[in-house]
Amino acid sequence: MTFKRIYLAAMLFMFAVYEILAQGDGTTGITRATEMITGYFDPATRLIYAIGAVVGLIGGVKVYGKFSSGDPDTSKTAASWFGACIFLIVAATILRSFFL
């Protein structure tokens, strides 16, 4: 029974030493996380641009439909859809410039 306790204590001690040495200063983990996050910005920016393009196309079709039917509220609708597209593009560009 004593041999098992000594063996268990030695294993726990070696595990504790390994954990202490493996932790390091954390710089490697922070650097790796930063690289992973910045790697997502290009695809995310392209995705936001694609969403802006789809919103622009949908807005164009809606404005054309209102204009064709003679709705007097066409300019307000066009301005709101155009503003949404501009917001998406500017937001993606500004977020990219802040974090990269």
Buried (B, 14 or more C-beta within 10 A) or exposed (E): EEEEEEEEEEEEEEEEEEEEEEEEEEEEEEEEEEEEEEEEBEEEBEEBBEBBEEBBEEBBEBBEEBEEEEEEEBEEBBEEBBEBBEEBBEEBEEBBEEEE
